[in-house]
């Protein structure tokens, strides 16, 4: 249950796909050609960061109200074994990236994780994700 860096092989970013109309796309390309941005991605990232900054107070208040862990939270096999041994269950709530160790078995995950809410990305083995399907919100 550490809020430390994930193993180096995990990507620092997630890929998303958006659909834009031809006029919007053309305007983006014009700004790139004029040197305002290095490429389309640069403009889109800047626009997203500006919107997140504009809503920073709402984000902070919601994170606090919903008791979300902000950033990266990694659950190793040892973490989950300790939870199991203490006869407890986790309610995982993360805004960012939640990772479950590759060596965590589906049974251990089921025995220790009551619910998962991740606003961002959840990285776990396909077997663990399948086992927890009904608990992921």
NORSULTA-V510300 format. One record per pair of residues at least 6 apart in sequence whose C-alpha atoms are under 8 Angstrom apart, sorted by the first residue. I is the first residue (numbers start at 1). J is the second residue. D is the distance in whole Angstrom. If there is no record, write none. Layout:
<<I J D> <I J D>>
This chain:
<<1 73 6> <1 74 6> <1 75 5> <1 76 7> <1 79 6> <1 80 8> <2 73 6> <2 74 5> <2 75 7> <3 71 7> <3 72 6> <3 73 4> <3 74 6> <4 72 7> <4 73 7> <4 74 7> <5 72 7> <5 74 8> <6 72 7> <6 74 7> <6 99 7> <14 121 8> <28 40 6> <28 43 7> <29 39 8> <29 40 7> <31 37 6> <32 38 6> <32 39 6> <32 40 7> <32 43 8> <37 43 6> <63 69 8> <63 70 7> <63 95 8> <67 93 7> <68 93 5> <68 94 5> <68 95 6> <69 93 6> <69 94 5> <69 95 6> <69 96 8> <70 94 6> <70 95 5> <70 96 6> <71 94 7> <71 95 6> <71 96 5> <71 97 6> <72 94 8> <72 96 6> <72 97 5> <72 98 6> <72 99 8> <73 94 7> <73 97 6> <73 98 5> <73 99 6> <74 98 6> <74 99 5> <74 100 6> <74 101 7> <75 98 8> <75 99 6> <75 100 5> <75 101 6> <76 100 6> <76 101 5> <76 103 8> <76 104 7> <77 100 8> <77 101 6> <77 103 6> <77 104 5> <80 108 7> <80 109 7> <80 112 6> <81 108 7> <83 89 7> <83 90 8> <83 112 6> <84 108 8> <84 111 7> <84 112 6> <88 112 7> <89 111 7> <89 112 5> <89 113 5> <89 114 6> <90 112 6> <90 113 5> <90 114 5> <90 115 7> <91 113 6> <91 114 6> <91 115 5> <91 116 6> <92 113 7> <92 114 8> <92 115 6> <92 116 5> <92 117 6> <92 118 8> <93 116 6> <93 117 5> <93 118 6> <94 117 6> <94 118 5> <94 119 6> <94 120 8> <95 118 6> <95 119 5> <95 120 6> <96 118 7> <96 119 6> <96 120 5> <96 121 6> <97 118 7> <97 119 8> <97 120 6> <97 121 5> <97 122 6> <97 123 8> <98 118 7> <98 121 6> <98 122 5> <98 123 6> <99 122 6> <99 123 5> <99 124 6> <100 123 6> <100 124 5> <100 125 8> <101 124 7> <101 125 8> <102 124 7> <102 125 6> <104 128 8> <105 127 8> <105 128 7> <106 127 6> <106 128 5> <106 131 6> <106 132 8> <107 131 8> <109 128 7> <109 131 8> <109 132 7> <110 131 7> <110 132 7> <114 135 7> <115 135 5> <115 136 6> <115 137 7> <116 135 6> <116 136 5> <116 137 6> <117 136 6> <117 137 5> <118 137 8>>
